[in-house]
């Protein structure tokens, strides 16, 4: 979707020990929940190349939605889904959860 329509993101900071296994897990999980009305408008995975905040973060998984209410609906739906129940134990074998947060864009410059 349009960047300006997706002003809120949920982010999970991770230490990924095996990117070759984690990346397909995240991609397949994200695609598997696209069918739900609470699903995100966009999702992605970023790797940290320089610096790691001193706590081992190597990757950032994220989703983007229109507003805080949609973000909370996403969290409720995701945690209750059978897809997440299948994904989480597999992801835990190749990654360590570090932190999560909600990010709200207050202003966008050149959003295209």
C-alpha positions as CSV (number, residue, x, y, z in Angstrom):
1,X,0.0,0.0,0.0
2,X,0.8,3.7,0.0
3,X,3.4,4.7,2.5
4,X,1.2,7.5,3.8
5,X,-1.6,5.0,4.5
6,X,0.7,2.9,6.7
7,X,1.8,5.2,9.5
8,X,2.2,2.5,12.2
9,X,4.6,-0.4,12.4
10,X,5.2,-3.2,14.8
11,X,8.8,-4.3,15.0
12,X,10.5,-7.3,16.5
13,X,14.3,-7.1,17.1
14,X,15.9,-10.5,16.9
15,X,19.3,-12.2,17.1
16,X,19.2,-14.6,14.2
17,X,21.7,-17.4,14.3
18,X,20.8,-19.0,11.0
19,X,19.5,-16.5,8.4
20,X,19.2,-19.3,5.8
21,X,16.5,-20.9,7.9
22,X,14.9,-17.9,9.5
23,X,14.3,-15.8,6.3
24,X,12.1,-18.5,4.6
25,X,10.3,-19.0,7.9
26,X,9.4,-15.3,8.3
27,X,8.5,-15.0,4.6
28,X,6.2,-18.1,4.6
29,X,4.6,-17.1,7.9
30,X,3.9,-13.5,6.7
31,X,2.4,-14.8,3.5
32,X,0.3,-17.4,5.3
33,X,-1.6,-14.7,7.3
34,X,-2.3,-12.4,4.4
35,X,-5.8,-13.9,4.1
36,X,-7.0,-12.5,7.4
37,X,-8.9,-9.2,7.8
38,X,-6.5,-8.3,10.6
39,X,-3.4,-8.8,8.5
40,X,-0.9,-6.1,7.8
41,X,-0.7,-3.9,4.7
42,X,3.0,-4.5,4.4
43,X,5.7,-6.6,6.0
44,X,9.4,-7.0,5.8
45,X,12.7,-8.1,7.3
46,X,15.8,-6.0,7.7
47,X,19.3,-7.0,8.6
48,X,21.6,-4.9,10.8
49,X,24.9,-4.5,9.0
50,X,26.7,-1.9,11.1
51,X,26.2,-1.9,14.9
52,X,24.0,-4.0,17.0
53,X,22.9,-1.8,19.8
54,X,25.3,-3.7,22.1
55,X,22.7,-6.5,22.6
56,X,23.1,-8.8,19.6
57,X,20.3,-7.6,17.4
58,X,21.0,-8.9,13.9
59,X,17.5,-8.6,12.2
60,X,14.3,-6.6,12.5
61,X,11.0,-8.1,11.4
62,X,8.2,-5.6,10.9
63,X,4.7,-5.1,9.7
64,X,2.9,-1.9,8.7
65,X,-0.7,-0.9,9.2
66,X,-2.8,2.3,9.1
67,X,-3.2,3.1,12.8
68,X,-2.6,1.9,16.4
69,X,-6.0,0.1,16.5
70,X,-5.1,-1.9,13.4
71,X,-1.7,-2.7,15.1
72,X,-3.4,-4.0,18.2
73,X,-5.9,-6.0,16.1
74,X,-2.9,-7.5,14.3
75,X,-1.3,-8.6,17.5
76,X,-4.5,-10.2,18.8
77,X,-5.1,-12.0,15.5
78,X,-1.5,-13.1,15.1
79,X,-1.0,-14.5,18.6
80,X,-4.3,-16.5,18.3
81,X,-3.6,-17.9,14.8
82,X,-2.7,-21.5,14.1
83,X,0.0,-20.1,11.7
84,X,1.8,-18.3,14.5
85,X,1.5,-21.5,16.7
86,X,3.4,-23.3,14.0
87,X,5.9,-20.6,13.2
88,X,7.0,-19.6,16.7
89,X,8.7,-22.8,17.8
90,X,10.5,-23.1,14.5
91,X,11.7,-19.5,14.7
92,X,12.9,-19.9,18.3
93,X,15.3,-22.6,17.1
94,X,17.2,-20.2,14.8
95,X,16.6,-16.8,16.5
96,X,16.4,-15.1,19.9
97,X,13.8,-12.5,20.7
98,X,15.4,-9.2,22.0
99,X,12.6,-6.6,22.0
100,X,9.4,-5.4,20.3
101,X,7.9,-2.0,19.9
102,X,5.2,0.0,18.0
103,X,6.5,2.8,15.9
104,X,4.2,5.7,14.8
105,X,5.3,8.1,12.0
106,X,4.4,11.6,13.1
107,X,5.4,13.2,9.8
108,X,6.6,12.0,6.5
109,X,8.9,13.8,4.0
110,X,8.9,12.7,0.4
111,X,6.9,9.5,1.2
112,X,7.0,8.3,-2.4
